Amino acid sequence: MLQPKRLKHRKFQRGRMKGHAQAGATLTQGDFGLQAQEPCWMTARQLEAARRAIVHHFKRGGKVWIRVFPDKPVTKKPHPTTGWRSSVRVGSCSRSLV
């Protein structure tokens, strides 16, 4: 699963997901993409499950680029049980497909 190698701070503020995405709203790689219609928190497990489903559907024939990375630790529990999340804003292209 995706997670950062090291952090500057152990806990982050969650921030806001208001408004549309300014960066990452256009395709840079591939021919097709999945675009977010509403803001959400995507966990590392969700990203990995989506990647596996896409690769399985293509029968390992195409390339998949994932442009979001779960870099925020979001949890109420202590540090070792941290769940990693990435914030996805409206209009951002989270995956590109060939």
N, CA, C and O atoms as a Tinker XYZ file with bonds, in Angstrom:
   392  protein
     1  N      0.835000   -1.184000    0.000000    73     2
     2  CA     0.000000    0.000000    0.000000    64     1     3
     3  C      0.876000    1.242000    0.000000    63     2     4     5
     4  O      2.040000    1.205000    0.397000    81     3
     5  N      0.298000    2.327000   -0.448000    73     3     6
     6  CA     1.024000    3.588000   -0.509000    64     5     7
     7  C      1.055000    4.259000    0.856000    63     6     8     9
     8  O      0.038000    4.330000    1.546000    81     7
     9  N      2.214000    4.743000    1.235000    73     7    10
    10  CA     2.356000    5.577000    2.416000    64     9    11
    11  C      3.716000    6.258000    2.345000    63    10    12    13
    12  O      4.647000    5.712000    1.752000    81    11
    13  N      3.846000    7.438000    2.937000    73    11    14
    14  CA     5.124000    8.144000    2.864000    64    13    15
    15  C      6.207000    7.443000    3.675000    63    14    16    17
    16  O      5.921000    6.759000    4.657000    81    15
    17  N      7.456000    7.623000    3.248000    73    15    18
    18  CA     8.567000    6.988000    3.956000    64    17    19
    19  C      8.817000    7.634000    5.307000    63    18    20    21
    20  O      9.063000    6.940000    6.293000    81    19
    21  N      8.755000    8.964000    5.359000    73    19    22
    22  CA     8.927000    9.647000    6.636000    64    21    23
    23  C      8.156000   10.951000    6.612000    63    22    24    25
    24  O      7.799000   11.451000    5.545000    81    23
    25  N      7.899000   11.500000    7.786000    73    23    26
    26  CA     7.091000   12.711000    7.924000    64    25    27
    27  C      7.858000   13.779000    8.677000    63    26    28    29
    28  O      8.731000   13.481000    9.492000    81    27
    29  N      7.521000   15.028000    8.394000    73    27    30
    30  CA     8.091000   16.114000    9.179000    64    29    31
    31  C      7.355000   16.220000   10.509000    63    30    32    33
    32  O      7.971000   16.462000   11.547000    81    31
    33  N      6.046000   16.040000   10.476000    73    31    34
    34  CA     5.229000   16.092000   11.693000    64    33    35
    35  C      4.417000   14.808000   11.799000    63    34    36    37
    36  O      4.030000   14.220000   10.789000    81    35
    37  N      4.167000   14.385000   13.018000    73    35    38
    38  CA     3.491000   13.117000   13.255000    64    37    39
    39  C      1.992000   13.189000   12.956000    63    38    40    41
    40  O      1.412000   12.223000   12.460000    81    39
    41  N      1.364000   14.328000   13.255000    73    39    42
    42  CA    -0.062000   14.513000   12.997000    64    41    43
    43  C     -0.263000   15.782000   12.179000    63    42    44    45
    44  O      0.420000   16.784000   12.390000    81    43
    45  N     -1.198000   15.731000   11.253000    73    43    46
    46  CA    -1.496000   16.871000   10.395000    64    45    47
    47  C     -2.877000   17.406000   10.726000    63    46    48    49
    48  O     -3.725000   16.691000   11.260000    81    47
    49  N     -3.095000   18.691000   10.396000    73    47    50
    50  CA    -4.448000   19.223000   10.440000    64    49    51
    51  C     -5.172000   18.774000    9.177000    63    50    52    53
    52  O     -4.563000   18.633000    8.116000    81    51
    53  N     -6.460000   18.555000    9.301000    73    51    54
    54  CA    -7.189000   17.981000    8.176000    64    53    55
    55  C     -7.398000   18.975000    7.037000    63    54    56    57
    56  O     -7.382000   18.572000    5.874000    81    55
    57  N     -7.592000   20.245000    7.329000    73    55    58
    58  CA    -7.793000   21.226000    6.273000    64    57    59
    59  C     -9.205000   21.179000    5.712000    63    58    60    61
    60  O    -10.079000   20.494000    6.244000    81    59
    61  N     -9.413000   21.918000    4.628000    73    59    62
    62  CA   -10.729000   21.990000    3.984000    64    61    63
    63  C    -10.646000   21.495000    2.555000    63    62    64    65
    64  O     -9.605000   21.606000    1.906000    81    63
    65  N    -11.752000   20.945000    2.067000    73    63    66
    66  CA   -11.821000   20.462000    0.689000    64    65    67
    67  C    -12.881000   21.247000   -0.082000    63    66    68    69
    68  O    -13.634000   20.675000   -0.869000    81    67
    69  N    -12.934000   22.548000    0.146000    73    67    70
    70  CA   -13.950000   23.373000   -0.479000    64    69    71
    71  C    -13.461000   23.842000   -1.852000    63    70    72    73
    72  O    -12.277000   24.135000   -2.025000    81    71
    73  N    -14.358000   23.912000   -2.811000    73    71    74
    74  CA   -14.029000   24.436000   -4.125000    64    73    75
    75  C    -13.522000   23.394000   -5.099000    63    74    76    77
    76  O    -13.425000   22.209000   -4.780000    81    75
    77  N    -13.199000   23.861000   -6.296000    73    75    78
    78  CA   -12.736000   22.986000   -7.366000    64    77    79
    79  C    -11.220000   22.923000   -7.386000    63    78    80    81
    80  O    -10.541000   23.817000   -6.880000    81    79
    81  N    -10.702000   21.867000   -7.971000    73    79    82
    82  CA    -9.258000   21.676000   -8.063000    64    81    83
    83  C     -8.681000   22.633000   -9.104000    63    82    84    85
    84  O     -9.224000   22.770000  -10.201000    81    83
    85  N     -7.581000   23.291000   -8.754000    73    83    86
    86  CA    -6.893000   24.156000   -9.704000    64    85    87
    87  C     -5.858000   23.349000  -10.484000    63    86    88    89
    88  O     -5.801000   23.416000  -11.712000    81    87
    89  N     -5.048000   22.591000   -9.762000    73    87    90
    90  CA    -4.020000   21.779000  -10.410000    64    89    91
    91  C     -4.509000   20.339000  -10.508000    63    90    92    93
    92  O     -5.308000   19.886000   -9.688000    81    91
    93  N     -4.029000   19.637000  -11.503000    73    91    94
    94  CA    -4.376000   18.224000  -11.654000    64    93    95
    95  C     -5.747000   17.984000  -12.240000    63    94    96    97
    96  O     -6.298000   16.894000  -12.084000    81    95
    97  N     -6.320000   18.979000  -12.916000    73    95    98
    98  CA    -7.652000   18.815000  -13.487000    64    97    99
    99  C     -7.605000   18.361000  -14.934000    63    98   100   101
   100  O     -8.650000   18.067000  -15.515000    81    99
   101  N     -6.418000   18.297000  -15.532000    73    99   102
   102  CA    -6.300000   17.866000  -16.917000    64   101   103
   103  C     -5.455000   16.599000  -16.989000    63   102   104   105
   104  O     -4.689000   16.299000  -16.073000    81   103
   105  N     -5.600000   15.867000  -18.077000    73   103   106
   106  CA    -4.803000   14.658000  -18.280000    64   105   107
   107  C     -3.398000   15.036000  -18.736000    63   106   108   109
   108  O     -3.234000   15.854000  -19.641000    81   107
   109  N     -2.407000   14.453000  -18.120000    73   107   110
   110  CA    -1.031000   14.655000  -18.561000    64   109   111
   111  C     -0.469000   13.386000  -19.189000    63   110   112   113
   112  O      0.425000   13.455000  -20.032000    81   111
   113  N     -0.983000   12.234000  -18.788000    73   111   114
   114  CA    -0.546000   10.960000  -19.340000    64   113   115
   115  C     -1.785000   10.164000  -19.702000    63   114   116   117
   116  O     -2.825000   10.295000  -19.057000    81   115
   117  N     -1.675000    9.344000  -20.728000    73   115   118
   118  CA    -2.765000    8.444000  -21.081000    64   117   119
   119  C     -3.838000    9.103000  -21.923000    63   118   120   121
   120  O     -3.757000   10.285000  -22.255000    81   119
   121  N     -4.849000    8.309000  -22.264000    73   119   122
   122  CA    -5.933000    8.752000  -23.135000    64   121   123
   123  C     -7.243000    8.971000  -22.391000    63   122   124   125
   124  O     -8.074000    9.770000  -22.824000    81   123
   125  N     -7.435000    8.270000  -21.276000    73   123   126
   126  CA    -8.661000    8.361000  -20.507000    64   125   127
   127  C     -8.322000    8.640000  -19.058000    63   126   128   129
   128  O     -7.202000    8.379000  -18.618000    81   127
   129  N     -9.286000    9.171000  -18.310000    73   127   130
   130  CA    -9.045000    9.436000  -16.900000    64   129   131
   131  C    -10.325000    9.387000  -16.095000    63   130   132   133
   132  O    -11.419000    9.514000  -16.644000    81   131
   133  N    -10.190000    9.205000  -14.801000    73   131   134
   134  CA   -11.311000    9.255000  -13.875000    64   133   135
   135  C    -11.235000   10.580000  -13.123000    63   134   136   137
   136  O    -10.204000   10.921000  -12.544000    81   135
   137  N    -12.344000   11.319000  -13.142000    73   135   138
   138  CA   -12.368000   12.638000  -12.534000    64   137   139
   139  C    -13.329000   12.643000  -11.354000    63   138   140   141
   140  O    -14.422000   12.081000  -11.433000    81   139
   141  N    -12.924000   13.272000  -10.269000    73   139   142
   142  CA   -13.747000   13.318000   -9.058000    64   141   143
   143  C    -14.929000   14.258000   -9.260000    63   142   144   145
   144  O    -14.760000   15.370000   -9.759000    81   143
   145  N    -16.125000   13.819000   -8.874000    73   143   146
   146  CA   -17.332000   14.635000   -8.987000    64   145   147
   147  C    -17.690000   15.306000   -7.664000    63   146   148   149
   148  O    -18.492000   16.239000   -7.641000    81   147
   149  N    -17.104000   14.842000   -6.566000    73   147   150
   150  CA   -17.327000   15.452000   -5.257000    64   149   151
   151  C    -16.082000   15.241000   -4.410000    63   150   152   153
   152  O    -15.350000   14.273000   -4.618000    81   151
   153  N    -15.834000   16.134000   -3.457000    73   151   154
   154  CA   -14.627000   15.984000   -2.629000    64   153   155
   155  C    -14.764000   14.796000   -1.680000    63   154   156   157
   156  O    -15.861000   14.471000   -1.226000    81   155
   157  N    -13.637000   14.159000   -1.391000    73   155   158
   158  CA   -13.668000   12.997000   -0.500000    64   157   159
   159  C    -12.279000   12.748000    0.059000    63   158   160   161
   160  O    -11.284000   13.279000   -0.435000    81   159
   161  N    -12.234000   11.928000    1.104000    73   159   162
   162  CA   -10.982000   11.375000    1.601000    64   161   163
   163  C    -10.847000    9.987000    1.019000    63   162   164   165
   164  O    -11.743000    9.160000    1.192000    81   163
   165  N     -9.754000    9.708000    0.335000    73   163   166
   166  CA    -9.515000    8.369000   -0.194000    64   165   167
   167  C     -8.396000    7.734000    0.612000    63   166   168   169
   168  O     -7.323000    8.316000    0.775000    81   167
   169  N     -8.655000    6.535000    1.114000    73   167   170
   170  CA    -7.649000    5.841000    1.901000    64   169   171
   171  C     -6.687000    5.108000    0.976000    63   170   172   173
   172  O     -6.966000    4.924000   -0.208000    81   171
   173  N     -5.558000    4.695000    1.527000    73   171   174
   174  CA    -4.579000    3.940000    0.752000    64   173   175
   175  C     -5.171000    2.610000    0.289000    63   174   176   177
   176  O     -4.864000    2.142000   -0.807000    81   175
   177  N     -6.017000    2.003000    1.118000    73   175   178
   178  CA    -6.662000    0.741000    0.735000    64   177   179
   179  C     -7.618000    0.941000   -0.439000    63   178   180   181
   180  O     -7.682000    0.099000   -1.335000    81   179
   181  N     -8.363000    2.052000   -0.442000    73   179   182
   182  CA    -9.277000    2.332000   -1.548000    64   181   183
   183  C     -8.516000    2.547000   -2.849000    63   182   184   185
   184  O     -8.932000    2.064000   -3.902000    81   183
   185  N     -7.399000    3.274000   -2.779000    73   183   186
   186  CA    -6.592000    3.512000   -3.973000    64   185   187
   187  C     -6.039000    2.202000   -4.523000    63   186   188   189
   188  O     -6.054000    1.977000   -5.734000    81   187
   189  N     -5.555000    1.346000   -3.642000    73   187   190
   190  CA    -4.995000    0.063000   -4.071000    64   189   191
   191  C     -6.078000   -0.845000   -4.644000    63   190   192   193
   192  O     -5.840000   -1.542000   -5.630000    81   191
   193  N     -7.275000   -0.846000   -4.033000    73   191   194
   194  CA    -8.373000   -1.669000   -4.541000    64   193   195
   195  C     -8.815000   -1.191000   -5.925000    63   194   196   197
   196  O     -9.109000   -2.009000   -6.797000    81   195
   197  N     -8.864000    0.125000   -6.133000    73   195   198
   198  CA    -9.238000    0.659000   -7.442000    64   197   199
   199  C     -8.181000    0.324000   -8.483000    63   198   200   201
   200  O     -8.515000   -0.028000   -9.614000    81   199
   201  N     -6.916000    0.429000   -8.115000    73   199   202
   202  CA    -5.840000    0.104000   -9.050000    64   201   203
   203  C     -5.915000   -1.364000   -9.467000    63   202   204   205
   204  O     -5.779000   -1.682000  -10.648000    81   203
   205  N     -6.132000   -2.256000   -8.501000    73   203   206
   206  CA    -6.225000   -3.687000   -8.801000    64   205   207
   207  C     -7.412000   -3.996000   -9.699000    63   206   208   209
   208  O     -7.300000   -4.818000  -10.609000    81   207
   209  N     -8.556000   -3.347000   -9.456000    73   207   210
   210  CA    -9.748000   -3.585000  -10.271000    64   209   211
   211  C     -9.518000   -3.130000  -11.712000    63   210   212   213
   212  O     -9.925000   -3.813000  -12.653000    81   211
   213  N     -8.865000   -1.973000  -11.885000    73   211   214
   214  CA    -8.607000   -1.459000  -13.231000    64   213   215
   215  C     -7.632000   -2.368000  -13.965000    63   214   216   217
   216  O     -7.856000   -2.706000  -15.128000    81   215
   217  N     -6.550000   -2.768000  -13.297000    73   215   218
   218  CA    -5.558000   -3.640000  -13.918000    64   217   219
   219  C     -6.176000   -4.994000  -14.269000    63   218   220   221
   220  O     -5.871000   -5.563000  -15.317000    81   219
   221  N     -7.031000   -5.502000  -13.410000    73   219   222
   222  CA    -7.701000   -6.788000  -13.677000    64   221   223
   223  C     -8.630000   -6.666000  -14.886000    63   222   224   225
   224  O     -8.705000   -7.576000  -15.712000    81   223
   225  N     -9.338000   -5.533000  -14.984000    73   223   226
   226  CA   -10.264000   -5.337000  -16.093000    64   225   227
   227  C     -9.515000   -5.235000  -17.424000    63   226   228   229
   228  O     -9.991000   -5.732000  -18.445000    81   227
   229  N     -8.351000   -4.594000  -17.414000    73   227   230
   230  CA    -7.539000   -4.478000  -18.635000    64   229   231
   231  C     -6.775000   -5.753000  -18.945000    63   230   232   233
   232  O     -6.115000   -5.837000  -19.981000    81   231
   233  N     -6.851000   -6.745000  -18.069000    73   231   234
   234  CA    -6.082000   -7.986000  -18.201000    64   233   235
   235  C     -4.600000   -7.686000  -18.348000    63   234   236   237
   236  O     -3.909000   -8.297000  -19.163000    81   235
   237  N     -4.125000   -6.752000  -17.561000    73   235   238
   238  CA    -2.735000   -6.296000  -17.512000    64   237   239
   239  C     -2.234000   -5.817000  -18.866000    63   238   240   241
   240  O     -1.044000   -5.930000  -19.160000    81   239
   241  N     -3.136000   -5.278000  -19.703000    73   239   242
   242  CA    -2.755000   -4.852000  -21.037000    64   241   243
   243  C     -2.389000   -3.392000  -21.156000    63   242   244   245
   244  O     -1.616000   -3.028000  -22.042000    81   243
   245  N     -2.915000   -2.546000  -20.297000    73   243   246
   246  CA    -2.659000   -1.121000  -20.406000    64   245   247
   247  C     -1.809000   -0.607000  -19.252000    63   246   248   249
   248  O     -1.359000   -1.371000  -18.398000    81   247
   249  N     -1.602000    0.698000  -19.250000    73   247   250
   250  CA    -0.855000    1.336000  -18.165000    64   249   251
   251  C     -1.812000    2.163000  -17.326000    63   250   252   253
   252  O     -2.772000    2.732000  -17.846000    81   251
   253  N     -1.551000    2.227000  -16.033000    73   251   254
   254  CA    -2.388000    2.990000  -15.115000    64   253   255
   255  C     -1.490000    3.918000  -14.316000    63   254   256   257
   256  O     -0.517000    3.477000  -13.706000    81   255
   257  N     -1.818000    5.205000  -14.321000    73   255   258
   258  CA    -1.108000    6.179000  -13.491000    64   257   259
   259  C     -2.067000    6.689000  -12.430000    63   258   260   261
   260  O     -3.171000    7.130000  -12.745000    81   259
   261  N     -1.649000    6.628000  -11.178000    73   259   262
   262  CA    -2.453000    7.156000  -10.070000    64   261   263
   263  C     -1.817000    8.462000   -9.620000    63   262   264   265
   264  O     -0.650000    8.489000   -9.230000    81   263
   265  N     -2.583000    9.543000   -9.673000    73   263   266
   266  CA    -2.017000   10.857000   -9.428000    64   265   267
   267  C     -2.296000   11.399000   -8.029000    63   266   268   269
   268  O     -1.882000   12.514000   -7.710000    81   267
   269  N     -2.976000   10.646000   -7.206000    73   267   270
   270  CA    -3.171000   11.072000   -5.818000    64   269   271
   271  C     -2.345000   10.160000   -4.924000    63   270   272   273
   272  O     -2.170000    8.977000   -5.215000    81   271
   273  N     -1.844000   10.722000   -3.838000    73   271   274
   274  CA    -0.994000    9.967000   -2.922000    64   273   275
   275  C     -1.493000   10.172000   -1.502000    63   274   276   277
   276  O     -1.696000   11.315000   -1.093000    81   275
   277  N     -1.697000    9.105000   -0.736000    73   275   278
   278  CA    -2.181000    9.249000    0.643000    64   277   279
   279  C     -1.062000    9.725000    1.562000    63   278   280   281
   280  O     -0.272000    8.921000    2.056000    81   279
   281  N     -0.998000   11.024000    1.786000    73   279   282
   282  CA     0.104000   11.593000    2.551000    64   281   283
   283  C     -0.319000   12.169000    3.896000    63   282   284   285
   284  O      0.532000   12.647000    4.647000    81   283
   285  N     -1.614000   12.138000    4.222000    73   283   286
   286  CA    -2.071000   12.696000    5.490000    64   285   287
   287  C     -2.432000   11.588000    6.467000    63   286   288   289
   288  O     -3.243000   10.722000    6.140000    81   287
   289  N     -1.849000   11.598000    7.658000    73   287   290
   290  CA    -2.267000   10.636000    8.677000    64   289   291
   291  C     -3.551000   11.123000    9.350000    63   290   292   293
   292  O     -3.546000   12.170000    9.996000    81   291
   293  N     -4.638000   10.386000    9.209000    73   291   294
   294  CA    -5.918000   10.774000    9.796000    64   293   295
   295  C     -6.341000    9.677000   10.758000    63   294   296   297
   296  O     -6.648000    8.564000   10.333000    81   295
   297  N     -6.361000    9.980000   12.053000    73   295   298
   298  CA    -6.739000    8.986000   13.044000    64   297   299
   299  C     -7.058000    9.666000   14.360000    63   298   300   301
   300  O     -6.628000   10.794000   14.604000    81   299
   301  N     -7.804000    8.987000   15.202000    73   299   302
   302  CA    -8.012000    9.428000   16.573000    64   301   303
   303  C     -7.159000    8.603000   17.519000    63   302   304   305
   304  O     -6.994000    8.957000   18.686000    81   303
   305  N     -6.618000    7.503000   17.012000    73   303   306
   306  CA    -5.839000    6.601000   17.844000    64   305   307
   307  C     -4.363000    7.000000   17.816000    63   306   308   309
   308  O     -3.989000    7.879000   17.040000    81   307
   309  N     -3.521000    6.384000   18.633000    73   307   310
   310  CA    -2.106000    6.727000   18.659000    64   309   311
   311  C     -1.386000    6.432000   17.341000    63   310   312   313
   312  O     -1.956000    5.833000   16.429000    81   311
   313  N     -0.159000    6.851000   17.260000    73   311   314
   314  CA     0.616000    6.865000   16.016000    64   313   315
   315  C      0.743000    5.516000   15.291000    63   314   316   317
   316  O      0.580000    5.508000   14.071000    81   315
   317  N      1.015000    4.397000   15.928000    73   315   318
   318  CA     1.228000    3.169000   15.149000    64   317   319
   319  C      0.012000    2.694000   14.356000    63   318   320   321
   320  O      0.170000    1.935000   13.400000    81   319
   321  N     -1.195000    3.118000   14.726000    73   319   322
   322  CA    -2.395000    2.659000   14.027000    64   321   323
   323  C     -2.919000    3.734000   13.079000    63   322   324   325
   324  O     -4.130000    3.860000   12.895000    81   323
   325  N     -2.033000    4.495000   12.488000    73   323   326
   326  CA    -2.433000    5.586000   11.607000    64   325   327
   327  C     -2.989000    5.052000   10.302000    63   326   328   329
   328  O     -2.422000    4.138000    9.705000    81   327
   329  N     -4.109000    5.630000    9.858000    73   327   330
   330  CA    -4.644000    5.326000    8.538000    64   329   331
   331  C     -4.287000    6.464000    7.599000    63   330   332   333
   332  O     -4.545000    7.623000    7.926000    81   331
   333  N     -3.707000    6.178000    6.454000    73   331   334
   334  CA    -3.253000    7.206000    5.516000    64   333   335
   335  C     -4.376000    7.565000    4.572000    63   334   336   337
   336  O     -5.078000    6.685000    4.072000    81   335
   337  N     -4.556000    8.870000    4.318000    73   335   338
   338  CA    -5.609000    9.364000    3.455000    64   337   339
   339  C     -5.035000   10.398000    2.481000    63   338   340   341
   340  O     -4.012000   11.027000    2.752000    81   339
   341  N     -5.704000   10.554000    1.366000    73   339   342
   342  CA    -5.393000   11.639000    0.454000    64   341   343
   343  C     -6.683000   12.406000    0.215000    63   342   344   345
   344  O     -7.751000   11.808000    0.077000    81   343
   345  N     -6.588000   13.719000    0.167000    73   343   346
   346  CA    -7.781000   14.516000   -0.074000    64   345   347
   347  C     -7.928000   14.715000   -1.574000    63   346   348   349
   348  O     -6.977000   15.115000   -2.246000    81   347
   349  N     -9.116000   14.437000   -2.100000    73   347   350
   350  CA    -9.409000   14.567000   -3.521000    64   349   351
   351  C    -10.457000   15.647000   -3.665000    63   350   352   353
   352  O    -11.523000   15.568000   -3.054000    81   351
   353  N    -10.162000   16.666000   -4.476000    73   351   354
   354  CA   -11.092000   17.767000   -4.667000    64   353   355
   355  C    -11.890000   17.573000   -5.946000    63   354   356   357
   356  O    -11.542000   16.748000   -6.791000    81   355
   357  N    -12.962000   18.340000   -6.077000    73   355   358
   358  CA   -13.833000   18.244000   -7.244000    64   357   359
   359  C    -13.046000   18.626000   -8.494000    63   358   360   361
   360  O    -12.368000   19.652000   -8.521000    81   359
   361  N    -13.141000   17.799000   -9.515000    73   359   362
   362  CA   -12.511000   18.105000  -10.792000    64   361   363
   363  C    -11.110000   17.565000  -10.947000    63   362   364   365
   364  O    -10.549000   17.647000  -12.040000    81   363
   365  N    -10.515000   17.012000   -9.892000    73   363   366
   366  CA    -9.164000   16.494000  -10.042000    64   365   367
   367  C     -9.209000   15.120000  -10.700000    63   366   368   369
   368  O    -10.070000   14.298000  -10.387000    81   367
   369  N     -8.281000   14.882000  -11.609000    73   367   370
   370  CA    -8.173000   13.585000  -12.278000    64   369   371
   371  C     -7.322000   12.679000  -11.421000    63   370   372   373
   372  O     -6.114000   12.884000  -11.312000    81   371
   373  N     -7.926000   11.691000  -10.817000    73   371   374
   374  CA    -7.191000   10.856000   -9.896000    64   373   375
   375  C     -6.440000    9.728000  -10.592000    63   374   376   377
   376  O     -5.412000    9.283000  -10.083000    81   375
   377  N     -6.921000    9.253000  -11.738000    73   375   378
   378  CA    -6.259000    8.158000  -12.450000    64   377   379
   379  C     -6.263000    8.437000  -13.933000    63   378   380   381
   380  O     -7.233000    8.967000  -14.475000    81   379
   381  N     -5.167000    8.075000  -14.591000    73   379   382
   382  CA    -5.083000    8.172000  -16.053000    64   381   383
   383  C     -4.881000    6.769000  -16.607000    63   382   384   385
   384  O     -4.172000    5.949000  -16.023000    81   383
   385  N     -5.509000    6.511000  -17.730000    73   383   386
   386  CA    -5.486000    5.169000  -18.320000    64   385   387
   387  C     -5.053000    5.256000  -19.773000    63   386   388   389
   388  O     -5.333000    6.237000  -20.463000    81   387
   389  N     -4.375000    4.225000  -20.223000    73   387   390
   390  CA    -4.029000    4.135000  -21.650000    64   389   391
   391  C     -4.824000    3.009000  -22.270000    63   390   392
   392  O     -4.696000    2.748000  -23.466000    81   391
